[in-house]
Amino acid sequence: MKSVALLLSALVTPTALLGPASAAAPAAVAPTADAPPAESRGVAAAARAAAAEGIRFGPCPAVERLPAPVECGTVRVPLDYAHPEGTRIPLTVSRVKASGPAAGRQGALVHNPGGPGASSTWFPLAADLPAWRRVAAAYDLVGYAPRGVGRSAPVSCQDPADRAKGPTLAPTVPSEVFKQERVARARTYAQGCARRTGAALRHYHSLNNARDLEVLRAALGEPRLTYLGASYGTYFGALYATLFPHRVRRMVFDAPVNPAPRQVWYVNNLDQSLAFERRWTDFRTWAAKHDKVYGLGATPGEVGENYEKVRAELAATPAGGKVGPGQLHGAMLQALYDDRFWAARAGALGAYLEGDPKPLVAQAAPVAPTDGAAAGNGDPGNATAVYTAVECNDAPWPEDFALWDRDNTRLAKLAPFETWDNVWANLPCAYWKAPRQKPLDVRTGPGALPPVLILAAERDAAAPYEGALELQRRLAGAALVTERDAGTHGIGGGTNACVNGYLERYLLTGAVPPAGRAGEEGGTPVRRASCAPHPEPDPVSLERQAELRRPSDLPGRGITARLGAGR
């Protein structure tokens, strides 16, 4: 989910608000049973071939920007698992070997940070972080670029010259003219995906991402998979657990999205927009508490009024000629994924109101693609293309904009901060021509899986907490660790020692919290534990905020939420 990435007891849930009429109208759906025979045979054949071929690791290409001792290699997977003898596409894989004694090695730990559209080729660098050293001693840390991402048969939907670079608008109450302009843009983008990627486009979806994971397991020589997925990575990780339960060794689901078939993906995005409204209130409440530092107002309402003042001024005169309301909104949305951005954003807003736009420009100006953009690496256009292809292919979407308009006009009255931005991010799916998949019913029975570990922050907006509860209900024996009254998206390997203790203990020993008393879930004992929240962000001076301007500079962030849910 894009503005990926759900909640509020004080508000009506989107499902209740919008009712049955909001269910997505079916588009062309590819016939997909729980385990289509052709695809099942294709996965088995591809896994056997990958086990025989292995992965030849060596120095990473310069475009990956990964220093030794990180190694890189390639695994080839079928473009179409129904025809495994046909076209095969390369997936870029990175690895750093376990640093501990051979006798204590537990195999490979494969990571995916979410998206869709994010790569984890950087994950082996976590071996040097204190929170990961014991895990890195026992495991090879393995990252990879999923199909379509970076150098892994990259998907393209748009010529770089056609991308909006800023400044752009982001009205919370869009006019009919603005809506129709965005409809036209969404239609053009969907057509661009079909034109630039061609017939291969239909094969970029979550079921194939799960199948690719099985081939990667085999290529690594692992009899069973140990996997750490965050955000969207939890969704196709859950598909893997459903399709290949006998191949699961240990699985961690950090910041899980709701896997219920009816949620994928239209309803999940409605839920997400509502959840961001609560997180926006959290930020405003915190900023008001530190009014003496930032000067944004002594109440959440006053902070909101000053934010709207900045939006209006940027609409009239973009800061630095590059930062308009759209860029401001993107920077603030990023802060709602991780509260360690809060001080930097509040400081930039305060400085702008005092007449200094430079901090805001530094934080919110559009980021140019890196030198690796030609290969897909570092190119936000590639990430957006993969996100769009996967989510549009995964499930039916409403094809009539009138339905989107009705649902989100009503939702925006409760949740104006993110609702329409979320619509524009996903609207190409209304005009998608590739066949849709039927979402798999994620579910495993008692004993089918070893215990898996779910991590969730109670106030996560990108992946609302109900998704964690739903995933636990669907994977029998799963354990859930909750960071209470916190909202950072992706908490494993972050600053909460309690959470990290459960994560490390599970990866090293397989231990999960014990089952509680019967009756907690319809008479069935459940495995749950809670951690107190990490401390609120401390306000810092404008000088210190220079250290926090970009997400790549953010120290100590939970490694599993590096890119969030497609942001």
Disulfide bonds with the S-S distance in Angstrom:
Cys60-Cys72 2.08
Cys157-Cys193 2.00
Cys392-Cys429 1.97
Cys498-Cys531 2.00
